[in-house]
Amino acid sequence: MKLLALALATSLTTAQAQQPLAPTSRWQHQPVGSAPTPPMGWSSWNAFRVDITEQKVLDSARVIVDSGLAGAGYRSINVDDGWWLKRRTSDGRLQVRTGLFPSAALRDEAGGDKGSSLRPFTDKIHAMGLKAGIYTDIGRNACSQAYDADSPNLPEGTHAEREVGLMGFVKQDVALFFGEWNFDYLKVDGCGLSSYGRDRPHVASGQYREVKPSIVEGNVNQSDVPGTQALYAGLKQALHEVRPNGDYVLSVCLWGTVNVRSWGQDYGTMWRTSRDIANTFSQMVHNFDTVATREFYAGPGRWNDPDMLEIGNGDFDGSHLLEARTHLGLWAITAAPLMIGTDLSKAAPALIDILKAPEVVAINQDPAGHQGVIAYADSDRQILVKTLADGRKAVLLFNRTGAPARFTLTAEHLKMDAAAPIALRDAWARADAGTFTGQREFQLQPREALLFTATGKHLLPRGYFVSERPGNVYVARDGIRAPEQDPVGYRSLASWATTDNGGTRPAYAGWGGPRADSTPYEQALSVQRQAFRHGIGVLADSRLQVQVAPGSQRFVARVGVDDSTRGKTAAVSFEVWGDGRRLAATAPMKFNQAARELGADLRGVKLIELIARQHGADIVGPIVVTWGEARIE
């Protein structure tokens, strides 16, 4: 029976892979864990790395409670790398470094050693009204063993005893973490799959066993994407078996590698989009850029993760409050998880106030779960707009430079009527910021980000543009046939790197992914020279699922092959499916043909699927298509 079930599952998977454009009539995203809004909390890594103790964690938890941060939503207390002593070879059970976590020491009635358990620790955290998180690696060994070789807090013993990662022990470790120890959050790193090749000194010396890298940072073409997915699929299944109600958070930490931007939402609650953040402004901007163009991959229960907050450290310490506000504002507008990464016992009160700013946190935690969409961008300035559940817009103006910058915010940016008044409220000042009609000018200081909520009359008399509600979109098929590194992200020098090589290169796959109000390649939407300020840009051979608001009547778009397309010979037809029924379609269209209006009756429909079907090959390159002014009325 097991073999038959496996064969059936394999055949279904194969059929789905062969028919990626086939509509399913059901919302395909199935949440991994439970996080209807971006997770919030504190993590030990940026504060202490592997110099961690139980008391340091408990002290931070106490500050979280006493300062009001817990009341603001920061409730997950996460122990990162450095907690483990070894894996016991007799039964494979992980042992805690009890010198650092004394409550973990188990004793028999005579005072003898009975091993260790983190359950007393999680009980303390839970008694404070908080959640508890823990760290591991998907491979055999952890990141600290590769990069913190001088630390006294690394796992000890034989090769087997020092292999504390999940590989070979997934079910056992998950049962330990979430069953016996009662954790609520799990961060799973990937160094065990990337940092133990035979060329590494710690492997060549015989200190650790070789693991042929299946993750090659900066090169998706040499990485084993299916193999990595399979490991996280096994982890996902083990978590479901231990916590079938989904009462956990799974943080996939693969630093934007192995094309995780396209599949993280199906294997984790949140997934890292970039390398580790550092406490410099340039590195923060780099991490922000890796989420800013991924708006269709986030939504309730699935979150792009640009890494922990550095507020309290370096360029974001108590002497740099403007930069600290900018940092939090960027994470808020992009619906990023908010994980504090500083020693809270040393944090200035002004930083605590920034972290718990109620109207800023509310923008991040808005229940609609939409990530902010870029409404304007150049190398120096950006405007991002996020639709809130009550119909208001949050808008962020970001000066990326070291010089003052002038901004013009327009009603068009907000998708609001230019003839009607628009009221702004300053989220930081928690005060009304005036009303404008049409447009308003702003002067921003270096590195400043202003954050407002806006109330006004929507640009559409009824309904909304699909592009302003990206959290209601699921990318079932992005049309990318060969992954390419995305050149858009800010290429900062990593804090641990030097300039003794050829420089930082585009590192993250995803160039060509669907975009809101832009083509996949950062061009304006345009079909036979008809420009569209609002719409969806995507490659041909794509399928996007869109949840329909109750009471909707109609879907309308003007569709065609975009003027910026690389491929110009193959034809593309556009289809709208609703709850598994084809509602509307066009005849095949080619480059330089005028856009056609495509409409569909949505009465009673809960889910539509937008399919751009390519007919034949195009030897020049991928075909860019536009769903111009795609809207639901």
ABEGO torsion letter per residue (X at the ends): XAAAAAAAAAAAAAAAAABAABBAGBBABBBBEBBABBBBEBBAAAAAEABBBAAAAAAAAAAAAAAGAAAAGBABBBBBBGABABBBAAAGBBBBBAAABAAABBBBAAGBBAEBBAAAAAAAAAAAGBBBBBBBBABABBAAAAABAABAABBBEBAAAABABABGAAAAAAAAAABAAGBABBBBBAAAAAAABAABAAAAAGABBBBBBABBBGBAAABBAAAAAAAAAAAAAAAAAABAAGBBBBBBBAGGBGGAAAAAAAABABBBABBBBBABAAAAAAAAAAAAAAAAABEBGBBBBAEBBABGBEAABAABAAAAAAAAAAAAAAGBBBBBABBAAABBAAAAAAAABAAAAAAAABAAGBBBBBABBBAABBBBBBBBAAGBBBBBBBBABABBBBBBBBAAAAGBBAABBBBBBBAAAGBBAEBBBGBBBBBBBBGBBBBBBBBBBBABABEBBAAABAAABBBABAGBABBBBBAABBBBBBAABBAABAEBBBABBGBGBBBBGBBAAGBBBBBGGBBBABEBBBBBGBBBBBBBBBGBABBBBBBEBBAABABAABBBBBBBBBGGBBABBBBBBBBGBBBBBBBBBABGBABBBBBBBBBEBBAAEBBBBBBBGBBBX
